Amino acid sequence: MKTFDKILTAIDFSENSAYAFEYALTLAKQFNSELTIMHVINEPVDLRGFYVPHISFEQLEREIEAGAVTMMERFCSERLAGFGNYTTAIVTGIPYEEINRKAEEIGASLIVLGTHGRTGLDHLIFGSTAERVVRSASCPVLTIRLSPEG
């Protein structure tokens, strides 16, 4: 069996992504892998030209990014005690494209993602980042669905 020397996991700070992260961390420990933890800030809707009170579009982008940095720091400090072989990345863009771009950039041997398991109309409307990553990734992708018990 191949080993996974570089594991990429993408988180959105939801319970679901935290659950999937635990799998990524377990695998990283088991295979002595470098773990990259990334968060993708969805490209915001460009509000320029519309009235947005009290804040500029650029200021809003800066505040969203600062909030993501704070959340990433908290997430890592709460979950990575004793594990130091990791890096973090916060990027802005279309999630599945950025996840695949980062996987290529670091030479990931495995991507671990949470999936919401949407079906029907929800799946049609919201799509699936995990599904899009699976379809276009150049390495194996492990998708983890939050168990019904939580």
JOZI-V9418 format. One record per helix or strand of 3 or more residues. SS is the DSSP state (alpha for helix, beta for strand). FROM is the first residue (numbers start at 0). TO is the last residue. If there is no record, write none. Layout:
# JOZI-V9418
SS,FROM,TO
SS,FROM,TO
This chain:
# JOZI-V9418
beta,5,9
alpha,14,30
beta,33,41
alpha,56,78
beta,85,92
alpha,94,105
beta,109,114
alpha,119,125
alpha,128,135
beta,139,144
